[in-house]
Amino acid sequence: MSNIVKWLLGISLCVFTKQSFAQNMFVPKSGFPLTKSVIYVDDSETELVKTSASLLQKDIEAVTGKKLEIVSEFKASKTNAIVIGTFENSTFLKTIIAQKLLKPNSTAQQWEGSLVQTIQDPQKGIANALILAGNDRRGVAYAVFELSKQMGISPWNWWADVPVVRKKELYFKAQFIQTDAPKVKYRGIFLNDEAPALSGWAKEKFGGFNHHFYEKVFELLLRLKANYIWTAMWGNAFYADDSLNIKTADKYGIVIGTSHHEPLMRAHDEWRRFGSGPWNYEANAEKLRTFWKDGMKRAWNEKIVSIGMRGDGDEPMSRETATALLEKIVADQRSIIADATGKPAEETPQLWAIYKEVQEYYDKGMRVPDDVTLLFCDDNWGNLRKLPKLTDAPRKGGYGIYYHFDYVGGPRNYKWLNTNSIPRIWEQMHLAWEHQAKNIWIVNVGDLKPMEYPISFFLDYAWNPEKIQENDLSKYAKNWATQQFGQENAQEIAELLRLYTKYNARRKPELLDDKTYSLETGEWAEVKKEYQHLLARAEVVKSKLPQSYQDAYFQLVLHPIKACANLYEMYFQVALNKKAFSEKSIKANQYADKVKELFAKDSLITNEYHQLNQSKWNHLMSQTHIGYTYWQQPEKQKMPEVKYLNPTEALPEKPLENNVKANIGIAIEADRFTKLINSKEITWKILPDHGRTGSAITTFPVTAKSQNVSATSPHVEYEIETTEAGEATIKAYFSPTLNFHATPEGLQYAISIDDETPQFVSLNKEDKTSDKGIWNQWAAENINIKTTKHTITKAGKHTIKYWMISSGVVLQKITLDFGNTPKTYLGN
């Protein structure tokens, strides 16, 4: 049989796919024996391709104990070969493509496209070839690292101590072909707010943010199929701190950017070091231009250049700043880019970040050239502020999103633990995807750890948003848990991940205090109990895991649960202390002592993290989180104030009251509907586990036009039964989605009871994303509660009707109150 016939037969047994390497590459005890191979890389290949080959060599050795030889030519007869290369540079690949033994399809030939294929007898001397090919250098790397991941090397192997499961042999499928390419072009992270945790750790382990540090970061990014980074900036300067940083970025093929307020590849701290005069273009334009020219000349690597200008140190520009001045700044910066690169400015990727007050300039008509990517932003709390309209003209540079998992600013810093719920990330980034913001996705991850789980999700979703739908999120959690800890405990670990992120998203730990939840209704006791129960479940899983998984499990699962269970218990005891003291109960002293014990335990939990794996992660949990008095972090932890009662002042103990939460009024989770009414174009869907207490609902597509209310227009019905007539209040609980098209009326819904005329309500027309006003409450409480008044004419059965007006509105819960329902934080 000829080689060509064999190739065609192989194709007939395989499937081309655009999915994200969904096929299982390995089979037990048959197929292509990976360890009986050499790794082939052409001498003409780029450094990243050669680096990927070396890392694959190490990965195979880590799994099997066998170190494969890396060759640039074939000498032995009947060799098995793992061929790694680009279509452009690999002589071997060009030869077999010319012979029609390899035929890259359109997907493999896209930006960062990959092809994985096995070929039998591709040329004399080679028995079997496993092709790991790419349209460009990163496409090759992604193919290589997908192979590593399927072998059992987690991307978090080094960064979270996820162990490698040893295997005697690895058998690759004998007849296999698969192609892939990303949907979002640039996908990356921003290392930000890095003191004291990341900076202290990097200094101790690497001597600072140098090329040794970035080598670990860049390898992680490739293993996560990312390609882009904004580097650490507070007191640091990527290009100036270590001359090898830029070479390391090129070695790993990582696109370097500077943050939204650092124009032309200059770090903010470099102006302090090398600048002269004020950071003010009207007063100091010449020196600023020189500063920027030097930055552009230095940055010869692959990059995206931030343009525009904000105030010094990420501050707003002055209120007097004119749009005309900002447009001149951009024009001058573009001239600098062209001069420094020796080619038209439009040939260098650029972005303009529509961040904070910059959005006001954009809304008032400021524009930048068409080739510049408009990078829209969230409100720093995970709610998108601005999205392009579907009617907007297409841009050559397209649109992107700057998102946050970590933030320094109002209403309060949140830097300590992961508080990011995967369903909420999905819902907001799905909005971005459907509104064509798909050129750049970058997320502020703070210290990188402990954001491992949401980082994985954000980058996996960016790779192919069409592959992960709202009903796939529980499966995603299980798959991620399996990747880190194996199959046996994956379902329970996925539940732990789901619940701790849900609980943490209710209110950032830095905002938590004794007054957050209602003590009188039993709400405080209930949420504390939820966390204690979660901790008990997490400890059970811990007891089942082998010793090799213990460090990874503590970092990725147990630590955030243990730390927050302790924190909730502490603030609950503070609330009990204050109540007992007010009642002159001697138990106040007991509660106060417990608060002291729990406050001390917090530091012990931190020390437990810092001592993992011979103190590998020392400093990374150093972020203060107890003792906030305003938005900025306290320098040191401070125990909440407690009060001790003089025993002589104590009153006799009262009989115990039944502290059961009041069951007055009606609370309905959004997904507990009686009836859904869809239209031909619009469908209601449940967003599983989205929200503070249950699951949410919204309409799809999220780009649908506003609707008029009619008997057949999209709405949801909830049947209720009341024991009385009278005036009633409906509180509708919404995810704090912002007015992302800046319409005068904001996003809207309508609501009614029975056959009354529906009331139209704006969700967010008053949206002002500043540290004051209503947005401050929406962000802090992670909910937007809207109130309407209704009249119940008689006791009995009634129907609440919730009507869709605008797309993008996410309903979490509805409550009905006749005026006697106690106030709670969660509305249960």
C-alpha positions in Angstrom: 0.0 0.0 0.0 1.4 3.4 -1.0 2.0 6.2 1.6 -0.7 8.3 0.0 -3.3 5.6 0.3 -2.3 5.0 3.9 -2.7 8.7 4.6 -6.1 8.8 3.0 -7.2 5.8 5.0 -6.1 7.4 8.1 -8.1 10.5 7.4 -11.2 8.5 6.9 -11.0 7.2 10.4 -10.5 10.5 12.0 -12.3 13.8 12.5 -11.3 17.4 11.9 -12.4 19.6 14.7 -12.3 23.2 15.6 -12.9 22.4 19.3 -10.2 22.9 21.9 -8.3 19.6 21.6 -11.4 17.8 22.7 -10.3 14.4 21.5 -8.5 12.0 23.7 -5.0 11.5 22.3 -3.9 8.5 24.2 -5.0 4.8 24.3 -4.0 2.0 26.6 -1.3 -0.5 25.4 -1.6 0.1 21.7 -0.9 2.7 19.1 2.2 4.8 18.9 4.7 4.2 21.8 5.8 7.7 22.7 8.9 6.7 24.7 10.3 4.7 21.8 10.7 7.8 19.7 13.0 10.7 19.1 12.0 14.4 19.1 12.7 16.1 15.8 13.1 19.8 15.5 14.6 21.5 12.4 17.7 23.7 13.0 15.9 26.6 11.2 13.1 26.7 13.7 12.4 29.6 16.1 13.6 29.6 19.7 10.1 29.0 21.0 9.7 25.9 18.9 13.0 24.6 20.2 12.1 25.6 23.8 8.8 23.7 23.4 10.6 20.6 22.3 12.9 20.8 25.3 10.0 21.2 27.7 8.2 18.2 26.1 11.3 16.2 26.6 11.2 17.1 30.3 7.5 16.4 30.5 7.8 12.9 29.0 10.7 12.2 31.3 8.6 13.4 34.3 5.8 11.0 33.4 7.7 7.9 32.2 11.2 8.4 33.6 12.6 8.1 30.0 14.5 11.0 28.4 14.0 11.1 24.6 16.7 12.4 22.3 16.2 15.7 20.5 17.5 15.5 16.9 17.6 17.7 13.8 18.2 14.9 11.3 17.3 11.2 11.2 20.0 8.6 11.3 18.6 5.4 12.6 16.3 3.3 10.4 12.7 2.7 11.3 12.7 5.4 13.9 9.5 6.7 15.6 9.6 10.5 15.6 7.7 13.3 17.4 8.0 16.0 14.8 7.7 19.6 16.2 7.7 22.5 13.8 6.0 25.3 11.9 4.7 24.8 8.4 7.0 27.7 7.3 10.3 26.7 8.8 10.4 22.9 9.1 12.1 21.2 6.2 10.5 17.9 7.1 7.0 19.3 7.2 7.4 21.2 4.0 8.6 17.9 2.3 5.6 15.8 3.5 3.2 18.6 2.7 4.6 18.7 -0.9 4.1 14.9 -1.0 0.5 15.4 0.1 1.1 13.2 3.2 0.2 16.2 5.4 -2.5 18.7 4.4 -3.1 21.5 6.9 -6.7 22.7 6.7 -7.9 26.3 7.1 -8.1 26.1 10.9 -4.5 24.9 11.2 -3.4 27.8 9.0 -5.0 30.5 11.1 -3.3 32.7 13.7 -1.8 30.3 16.2 -3.4 27.4 14.5 -2.2 23.9 15.3 -2.3 20.5 13.7 -1.7 17.2 15.6 -1.5 14.1 13.3 0.0 10.6 13.2 1.4 9.4 9.9 2.7 5.9 9.2 5.9 5.6 7.1 6.1 9.3 6.1 9.5 8.8 4.6 12.3 6.3 4.5 13.7 5.5 7.9 10.7 6.7 9.9 8.2 4.1 11.0 5.7 6.4 12.6 5.6 10.2 13.0 3.5 12.2 15.5 3.2 15.7 14.0 2.9 18.6 16.4 2.8 21.5 13.9 1.7 25.0 13.9 1.0 27.9 11.6 3.3 30.0 13.7 5.6 29.5 16.7 2.8 29.7 19.4 0.6 27.4 17.4 3.4 24.8 17.7 3.8 25.5 21.5 0.0 25.0 22.1 0.0 21.7 20.3 3.0 20.5 22.4 1.5 21.6 25.7 -1.9 20.1 24.9 0.0 16.8 24.5 1.7 17.4 27.8 -1.6 18.1 29.5 -3.1 14.9 28.2 -0.1 13.0 29.4 -0.9 14.2 32.9 1.1 17.4 33.3 -1.1 20.0 34.7 -0.4 23.6 33.7 -0.2 24.3 37.4 2.4 21.6 38.0 5.0 24.1 39.2 2.8 27.0 40.2 0.5 25.0 42.5 2.6 21.8 43.1 0.1 19.6 41.2 1.9 16.2 41.0 2.7 14.2 38.0 1.2 10.7 37.8 3.9 8.3 36.6 3.2 5.8 33.8 5.5 3.2 32.3 4.5 3.9 28.8 2.4 6.3 26.8 0.6 5.1 23.6 -0.6 7.7 21.2 -3.6 6.9 18.9 -2.3 5.3 15.7 -4.6 7.1 13.4 -5.3 10.6 14.7 -5.8 14.1 13.2 -6.9 17.3 15.0 -6.7 21.0 14.2 -7.3 24.0 16.4 -7.0 27.8 16.6 -8.1 30.4 19.1 -11.2 32.6 18.8 -9.9 35.6 20.8 -6.6 36.8 19.3 -4.8 38.1 22.4 -5.4 36.4 25.7 -3.6 37.3 28.8 -3.1 38.4 32.4 -2.0 41.5 34.3 0.2 41.1 37.3 -0.9 44.0 39.4 -1.1 45.3 43.0 1.8 43.0 43.7 2.9 44.2 47.1 3.3 42.8 49.7 2.6 39.2 48.5 4.0 38.7 45.0 6.8 41.2 45.4 8.0 39.7 48.7 7.9 36.2 47.2 9.6 37.1 43.9 12.4 38.9 45.8 13.0 36.0 48.1 12.8 33.3 45.4 14.3 35.0 42.3 15.8 38.3 43.5 12.9 40.3 42.1 10.9 40.5 38.9 13.7 39.4 36.7 14.0 36.9 33.8 14.1 33.9 36.2 10.7 34.9 37.6 9.2 35.7 34.1 10.5 32.4 32.7 8.2 30.6 35.1 5.3 33.0 34.3 5.7 32.7 30.5 5.8 28.9 30.6 2.6 28.9 32.6 1.0 31.2 30.1 1.9 28.9 27.2 0.6 25.9 29.1 -2.7 27.8 29.6 -2.8 28.7 25.9 -2.3 32.4 26.6 0.0 34.7 24.6 -0.1 38.2 26.3 0.9 39.9 29.6 0.9 43.2 31.3 3.9 42.9 33.6 4.3 43.8 37.2 4.5 47.6 37.5 4.3 49.0 41.0 7.9 50.0 41.6 9.0 47.7 38.8 9.9 48.1 35.2 10.0 45.1 32.9 12.5 46.5 30.4 14.7 48.4 32.8 15.0 46.0 35.7 16.6 43.1 33.8 18.0 43.3 30.3 17.2 39.6 29.9 13.5 40.1 30.5 12.9 41.1 26.9 14.9 38.2 25.5 13.0 35.8 27.8 9.7 37.1 26.4 10.9 36.5 22.9 12.2 33.0 23.8 8.7 32.1 25.1 6.8 34.0 22.4 4.8 36.1 24.9 3.4 39.4 23.7 4.4 42.1 26.1 2.1 45.1 26.9 2.0 47.8 29.5 -1.0 48.7 31.5 -3.8 51.1 30.5 -1.9 54.1 31.9 1.6 53.4 30.7 2.0 54.6 27.2 4.6 53.5 24.6 6.1 50.5 26.5 7.3 52.6 29.4 6.6 51.4 33.0 5.1 54.0 35.3 8.1 53.7 37.7 10.5 54.7 34.9 9.2 58.3 34.9 10.2 58.5 38.5 13.6 57.1 37.7 14.4 58.7 34.4 11.8 61.4 33.7 12.1 65.1 34.4 9.4 67.6 35.2 5.6 67.1 35.5 3.7 64.3 33.9 1.7 66.9 32.0 1.7 67.1 28.2 0.7 70.7 28.0 3.6 71.7 30.3 6.2 69.1 29.4 5.5 67.7 26.0 9.1 67.6 24.7 10.5 65.6 27.6 7.6 63.2 27.5 8.1 62.6 23.8 11.7 61.8 24.4 10.8 59.5 27.2 8.3 57.6 25.0 10.7 57.5 22.0 13.3 55.7 24.2 10.7 53.2 25.3 9.7 52.4 21.7 13.2 52.0 20.5 14.1 49.6 23.3 11.0 47.3 22.8 12.1 45.3 19.7 10.0 42.3 20.8 6.4 41.3 19.9 4.1 43.7 21.7 0.9 45.7 21.9 1.5 49.4 22.5 -0.8 51.2 24.9 -1.5 54.8 23.7 -3.3 57.7 25.3 -2.5 59.3 28.7 -3.9 59.3 32.2 -2.7 61.2 35.2 0.5 60.3 37.0 0.3 57.0 38.9 -3.0 55.7 37.4 -4.8 58.9 38.5 -7.5 60.6 36.4 -6.5 63.4 34.1 -7.5 66.8 35.3 -11.1 67.9 34.8 -9.9 70.6 32.5 -8.3 68.1 30.1 -9.7 68.7 26.6 -10.5 66.0 24.1 -8.5 67.9 21.6 -5.3 67.6 23.7 -5.8 63.9 24.2 -6.2 63.4 20.4 -3.0 65.4 19.8 -1.2 63.2 22.4 -2.4 60.1 20.5 -1.3 61.6 17.1 2.1 62.5 18.5 2.5 59.0 20.0 1.6 57.4 16.6 4.4 59.5 15.0 6.8 58.2 17.6 5.7 54.6 17.0 6.3 55.0 13.2 9.7 56.7 13.7 10.9 54.0 16.2 9.8 51.0 14.2 10.5 52.3 10.7 7.1 51.3 9.4 3.6 52.9 9.4 2.1 53.1 12.8 -0.9 50.9 11.8 1.5 48.0 11.4 2.3 48.0 15.1 -0.6 46.6 17.3 -1.9 49.3 19.6 -4.7 49.6 22.2 -6.5 52.5 23.8 -8.0 51.5 27.2 -11.4 53.1 27.8 -10.8 53.0 31.6 -12.6 55.0 34.2 -12.7 58.7 33.2 -11.3 57.9 29.7 -14.7 56.5 28.9 -16.2 60.0 29.4 -13.8 61.3 26.7 -14.9 58.4 24.4 -18.6 59.1 25.2 -18.1 62.7 24.3 -16.8 61.8 20.9 -13.0 61.3 21.2 -11.8 58.8 18.7 -8.5 57.1 17.8 -7.4 55.7 14.4 -9.3 52.6 13.1 -6.4 50.2 13.5 -6.2 50.8 17.3 -8.0 48.2 19.4 -10.6 49.8 21.7 -10.1 48.1 25.0 -13.3 48.4 27.0 -13.2 47.8 30.7 -15.3 46.5 33.6 -15.9 48.6 36.7 -13.0 46.8 38.5 -15.6 44.6 40.2 -16.4 42.3 37.2 -19.2 44.2 35.6 -18.7 45.5 32.1 -19.0 49.2 31.8 -19.1 49.6 28.0 -19.6 47.3 25.0 -19.7 48.1 21.3 -23.1 48.3 19.7 -23.9 45.8 17.0 -24.6 48.8 14.7 -21.2 50.3 15.2 -19.0 50.2 12.2 -16.4 47.4 12.2 -12.9 48.4 13.2 -9.6 47.1 11.8 -8.2 47.0 15.4 -11.4 45.6 16.8 -12.4 45.7 20.4 -11.2 44.1 23.6 -11.9 43.7 27.3 -9.9 44.5 30.4 -11.4 42.5 33.3 -10.6 42.2 37.1 -10.2 39.4 39.5 -8.3 41.7 42.0 -8.5 45.4 42.6 -7.1 48.3 44.7 -9.7 51.0 45.1 -13.2 51.7 46.2 -15.5 50.6 47.7 -12.6 48.5 49.1 -9.5 46.6 48.0 -10.0 43.0 47.3 -6.6 41.2 47.0 -6.5 38.4 49.5 -8.4 35.4 48.1 -10.3 34.3 45.0 -13.8 35.8 45.1 -14.6 35.2 41.5 -17.6 33.1 40.6 -17.1 31.2 37.3 -20.8 31.6 36.3 -20.5 35.4 36.6 -17.3 35.5 34.7 -18.9 33.4 31.9 -22.0 35.6 31.8 -20.1 38.9 31.5 -17.5 37.6 29.0 -20.3 36.0 27.0 -21.7 39.5 26.7 -18.4 40.7 25.4 -18.0 37.9 22.9 -21.5 38.3 21.5 -20.9 42.1 21.1 -17.8 41.4 19.0 -15.2 42.4 21.7 -12.8 39.6 20.7 -9.4 41.0 19.8 -7.9 41.3 23.3 -9.0 39.7 26.6 -6.8 40.6 29.5 -7.6 40.1 33.2 -6.0 41.7 36.3 -5.0 38.7 38.5 -3.1 40.6 41.2 -0.5 38.3 42.6 -1.4 35.4 40.2 -1.8 33.1 43.1 -4.5 32.3 44.5 -6.4 33.0 41.2 -5.4 29.6 39.6 -9.0 28.4 39.0 -10.5 31.6 37.5 -7.3 32.2 35.5 -7.7 28.7 33.9 -11.4 29.4 33.2 -10.8 32.9 31.7 -8.1 31.7 29.3 -9.9 28.4 28.4 -13.1 30.5 27.6 -11.1 33.0 25.6 -9.6 30.2 23.5 -13.1 29.2 22.3 -16.1 30.9 23.8 -18.4 28.9 21.5 -17.3 25.7 23.2 -18.3 26.5 26.8 -22.0 27.3 27.3 -23.9 28.1 30.5 -24.8 24.5 31.1 -21.1 23.3 30.7 -19.8 25.1 33.8 -20.3 22.3 36.2 -18.6 19.9 33.8 -15.8 22.4 33.4 -15.3 22.5 37.2 -15.2 18.7 37.3 -12.7 18.5 34.4 -10.5 21.1 36.1 -10.6 19.2 39.4 -9.8 15.9 37.5 -6.8 17.5 35.8 -5.3 18.6 39.2 -6.4 15.7 41.5 -7.5 12.7 39.4 -10.9 11.3 38.8 -11.8 9.7 42.1 -12.5 12.8 44.1 -13.1 15.2 41.2 -16.9 15.6 41.6 -16.7 16.5 45.3 -13.7 18.9 44.7 -15.7 20.6 41.9 -18.6 21.1 44.4 -16.1 22.6 46.9 -14.8 25.0 44.2 -18.4 25.9 43.2 -19.5 26.6 46.7 -16.6 28.5 48.1 -16.5 30.9 45.1 -20.2 31.4 45.4 -20.0 32.2 49.1 -17.0 34.5 48.6 -18.7 36.4 45.8 -21.6 37.3 48.1 -19.3 39.9 49.8 -15.5 40.3 49.5 -13.8 39.2 52.7 -12.3 42.6 53.1 -15.8 44.1 53.3 -17.1 41.5 55.7 -17.9 42.6 59.3 -20.2 41.7 62.2 -23.1 43.7 60.7 -23.0 42.1 57.2 -25.7 39.5 58.0 -28.7 39.6 60.2 -28.1 38.1 63.6 -31.8 38.5 64.7 -33.3 36.4 61.9 -30.7 33.7 62.2 -29.1 34.6 58.8 -25.6 35.0 60.4 -25.8 31.6 62.0 -26.9 30.1 58.7 -24.1 31.5 56.5 -21.6 30.6 59.2 -22.9 27.1 59.3 -22.7 26.8 55.5 -19.0 27.6 55.6 -18.3 25.3 58.5 -20.1 22.5 56.7 -18.1 23.2 53.6 -14.9 23.0 55.6 -15.9 19.7 57.0 -16.5 18.4 53.5 -13.1 19.7 52.4 -11.4 18.0 55.3 -13.0 14.7 54.3 -11.6 15.0 50.8 -8.2 15.9 52.3 -8.2 12.7 54.3 -8.8 10.7 51.1 -6.1 12.2 48.9 -2.5 10.7 48.7 0.3 12.7 50.4 1.6 13.8 47.0 -1.6 15.9 46.4 -1.7 17.5 49.8 0.2 20.7 49.0 -1.7 21.3 45.8 -5.0 20.6 47.5 -4.3 23.1 50.3 -3.5 25.8 47.8 -6.2 25.3 45.4 -9.1 24.1 47.5 -8.7 23.8 51.3 -6.9 27.1 52.1 -9.6 29.5 50.9 -12.3 27.4 52.6 -10.4 27.1 55.8 -9.5 30.8 55.9 -13.0 32.0 55.1 -14.7 29.6 57.5 -12.5 31.0 60.2 -13.2 34.6 59.1 -17.0 34.0 59.1 -16.9 32.4 62.5 -14.9 35.3 63.9 -17.3 38.0 62.7 -20.2 35.9 63.9 -18.7 35.8 67.3 -18.2 39.6 67.2 -21.9 40.0 66.5 -22.8 37.7 69.3 -20.4 39.6 71.6 -22.0 42.9 70.9 -25.5 41.6 71.3 -24.7 39.8 74.6 -22.9 43.0 75.9 -25.9 45.1 75.1 -28.1 42.7 77.0 -25.6 42.6 79.9 -25.1 38.9 79.4 -22.0 37.3 80.9 -21.7 35.3 77.7 -20.3 38.5 76.1 -16.9 37.6 77.6 -17.0 34.1 76.2 -17.7 35.4 72.8 -14.9 38.0 73.1 -12.4 35.3 74.0 -13.5 33.3 71.0 -12.9 36.3 68.7 -9.3 36.6 70.0 -8.8 32.9 69.4 -10.1 33.1 65.8 -8.1 36.2 65.1 -4.9 34.4 66.1 -6.0 31.3 64.1 -6.2 33.5 60.9 -2.4 34.1 61.1 -1.8 30.4 61.8 -3.7 29.5 58.6 -1.5 31.9 56.7 1.6 30.4 58.2 0.4 26.9 57.2 0.2 28.2 53.6 3.7 29.8 53.8 5.3 26.6 55.1 4.0 24.4 52.2 6.7 22.5 50.3 9.6 23.8 52.3 8.3 27.4 52.3 8.1 27.5 48.5 5.2 30.0 48.7 6.3 32.2 51.6 4.8 35.7 51.5 2.1 34.9 49.0 -0.7 35.1 51.6 0.7 38.2 53.3 -2.1 40.5 52.2 -3.8 42.1 55.1 -7.6 41.5 55.2 -8.8 42.2 58.7 -9.1 45.7 60.1 -10.1 47.9 57.1 -11.5 51.3 58.0 -11.8 52.7 54.5 -11.0 51.5 50.9 -7.3 51.2 51.4 -5.8 48.2 53.2 -4.5 48.5 56.8 -0.8 48.3 57.3 -1.3 45.6 59.8 -4.1 43.2 60.8 -6.3 44.6 63.6 -8.7 42.5 65.6 -12.3 43.6 65.5 -13.3 45.5 68.6 -15.0 43.4 71.3 -16.4 44.3 74.7 -16.0 42.6 78.0 -18.6 42.8 80.7 -17.8 43.2 84.4 -19.3 40.1 86.0 -20.8 42.4 88.7 -22.9 44.1 86.0 -24.2 40.9 84.4 -27.9 40.3 84.5 -29.5 36.8 85.0 -29.6 34.8 81.9 -32.9 34.9 80.0 -34.5 31.6 78.8 -33.2 30.6 75.4 -35.3 31.9 72.6 -35.9 29.9 69.5 -33.6 31.7 67.1 -35.2 30.5 63.9 -35.2 32.7 60.9 -38.5 34.4 60.4 -40.7 32.9 57.7 -42.6 36.1 56.8 -43.1 37.1 53.2 -42.2 35.1 50.1 -38.7 34.5 48.6 -38.4 32.8 45.2 -35.2 31.9 43.5 -35.4 33.0 39.8 -35.1 29.5 38.4 -38.1 28.3 40.5 -40.6 29.6 37.9 -44.0 28.2 37.2 -44.0 29.0 33.5 -41.7 30.4 30.8 -43.0 32.3 27.8 -40.5 32.5 24.9 -40.9 34.2 21.6 -39.7 33.0 18.2 -36.5 35.0 18.5 -35.9 35.1 22.3 -35.5 32.2 24.8 -35.3 32.2 28.5 -32.4 30.2 30.0 -31.3 29.3 33.5 -27.7 30.3 34.4 -26.9 27.5 36.8 -25.4 28.6 40.1 -25.2 32.2 39.0 -25.9 34.4 42.0 -25.6 34.8 45.7 -28.1 32.0 46.7 -29.3 30.0 43.8 -29.4 30.1 40.0 -30.4 33.0 37.8 -32.3 33.5 34.6 -31.8 35.7 31.5 -32.8 35.8 27.9 -30.8 34.7 24.9 -29.5 35.9 22.6 -28.0 38.6 24.7 -27.9 40.9 21.7 -31.7 40.8 21.1 -33.4 44.2 20.6 -35.6 45.7 23.4 -39.1 44.2 23.6 -42.5 45.7 24.1 -44.8 44.1 26.7 -47.7 41.9 25.5 -49.4 38.7 26.4 -47.0 36.8 24.1 -43.8 38.7 24.7 -41.0 37.0 26.6 -41.9 36.8 30.3 -41.7 34.4 33.3 -44.5 33.6 35.7 -44.3 32.7 39.4 -47.4 31.4 41.1 -47.7 32.4 44.8 -50.3 32.1 47.5 -50.9 34.8 50.1 -52.9 34.7 53.3 -53.9 38.3 53.2 -54.8 41.2 50.9 -53.2 44.6 51.0 -50.2 46.7 49.8 -47.2 44.5 48.9 -43.6 45.3 47.9 -41.7 43.2 45.3 -38.0 43.3 45.5 -36.3 42.0 42.4 -32.6 40.9 42.9 -30.4 41.4 39.9 -26.8 40.8 39.1 -25.2 44.2 39.1 -25.0 44.5 35.3 -24.2 48.0 34.2 -25.7 50.2 31.5 -23.1 49.0 28.9 -24.7 50.9 26.0 -25.1 54.1 28.0 -28.8 54.5 27.0 -30.8 57.2 28.8 -33.2 54.7 30.2 -30.6 52.0 31.1 -31.4 48.3 31.0 -35.1 47.7 31.8 -37.5 45.1 32.9 -41.3 45.1 33.7 -43.2 43.4 36.5 -46.8 42.9 37.5 -49.1 40.8 39.7 -52.0 39.1 38.0 -53.6 41.3 35.4 -52.4 44.7 36.6 -50.6 47.0 34.2 -46.9 46.0 34.2 -44.6 48.5 35.9 -41.5 49.4 33.8 -38.3 49.7 35.9 -34.8 50.8 34.9 -32.1 48.6 36.3 -29.3 51.1 36.1 -30.0 54.4 34.4 -28.4 56.1 37.5 -25.3 54.1 36.9 -22.2 56.2 37.9 -19.2 53.9 38.5 -17.5 56.1 41.1 -16.7 55.3 44.7 -19.8 57.2 45.9 -23.5 56.7 45.4 -25.6 53.7 44.4 -22.9 51.9 42.3 -20.8 51.7 45.5 -23.6 49.6 47.1 -24.2 47.5 44.0 -20.5 46.6 43.8 -20.0 46.0 47.6 -23.1 43.8 47.9 -22.8 42.2 44.4 -26.5 42.7 43.8 -28.8 45.4 42.5 -32.2 45.3 44.2 -35.1 47.1 42.6 -38.4 47.8 44.5 -42.0 48.1 43.2 -45.3 48.6 45.0 -48.3 46.5 44.3 -51.8 45.9 45.6 -53.0 42.4 46.4 -56.9 42.5 46.2 -57.6 39.3 48.0 -55.9 36.4 49.7 -55.2 33.2 47.7 -53.3 32.3 44.6 -51.7 35.0 42.4 -49.2 35.2 39.6 -46.1 37.4 39.5 -45.2 38.2 36.0 -41.6 39.3 35.2 -41.2 40.7 31.6 -38.1 41.0 29.5 -37.6 44.5 28.1 -33.8 44.7 27.6 -31.2 42.0 26.9 -28.4 41.4 29.4 -30.6 41.6 32.5 -29.9 38.7 34.9 -32.6 38.1 37.6 -31.5 36.1 40.7 -34.4 36.3 43.1 -37.9 37.8 43.7 -39.3 38.5 47.2 -42.8 39.7 48.2 -43.2 41.6 51.4 -46.4 43.0 53.1 -44.3 45.3 55.4 -43.4 42.8 58.1 -40.5 40.9 56.7 -37.2 41.3 58.6 -34.3 42.7 56.6 -31.6 40.3 55.6 -28.5 40.6 53.5 -29.4 37.7 51.1 -33.1 38.2 51.0 -34.0 34.7 52.0 
